[in-house]
Amino acid sequence: MKISTVPPEKKLPHPDSSESYVAKSAGARITLFDLDHTLIPIDSDYEWGEFTIAQGWCEATEFKRRNAEFFAQYRAGTLDIHAYVRFATRAIREQGVTKSVAAHASFMRDVVQKIITPQAQALVQQHREAGDELVIVTATNEFVTRPIAEAFGVKELIAVELARDAQGQLTGEIKGTPSFREGKVARVEQWLAARELGWHDVHTCFYTDSLNDLALLEKVSCPVATNPDERLRAIATERGWRILDLF
């Protein structure tokens, strides 16, 4: 099902329109969205890196080489998230928070806002109108993704949290558990526990494109493989999960 084919006056069916969903509708309903290649058709961390090159913050040839290497490792499921975050936040740490925040506003205007699609906005709005609690769960760091979540009107963001020193400056390290692979499950569990909830107290739906998110897909009530790569598409087909080609 492609969202863009639905006339605006018609409501899309809920991703899980089964009787079991209706029976649980009196309880909490939470919809989780991956971000990169799920709600937006780019990898925001990769594109932010490219943007910093254009700003003259990085030596282009070496940065592009390493950025491409890390991206390939992510796609292959072999990424060292700690090494990547040290690399990805280096420009922010060198330029300082004030300058970086100003640059990110330009990144939002010149890159991100131009690629947010009506289909993605409609999907988020559909769940909002259904009364679901909306949460973006991403392996990209909070500096890059917070403004993107806000652009979708999603207040709850579970992202890689960046550690700071006593002066409040970024250290390049990760604070707590990174929301990456199995860490996404742990972080969602922490988010639920802070609200005195567990998995059995809620009906959860999760949209993602990535095989890296298999652990969370297996945990939720309603897994949706969204714009999936070939490997995830094959698993979703085998297990009877819904497949959504949003873009």
Secondary structure as UniProt FT lines:
FT   HELIX           3..5
FT   TURN            8..9
FT   HELIX           19..24
FT   TURN            25..26
FT   STRAND          28..33
FT   TURN            37..39
FT   HELIX           44..54
FT   TURN            55..56
FT   HELIX           60..76
FT   HELIX           81..88
FT   HELIX           90..95
FT   HELIX           97..107
FT   HELIX           108..112
FT   HELIX           113..115
FT   HELIX           118..129
FT   TURN            130..131
FT   STRAND          133..141
FT   HELIX           142..151
FT   TURN            152..153
FT   STRAND          156..164
FT   TURN            166..167
FT   STRAND          170..175
FT   HELIX           182..193
FT   TURN            194..196
FT   HELIX           199..201
FT   STRAND          202..208
FT   HELIX           211..213
FT   HELIX           214..219
FT   STRAND          222..226
FT   HELIX           230..239
FT   STRAND          242..244
//
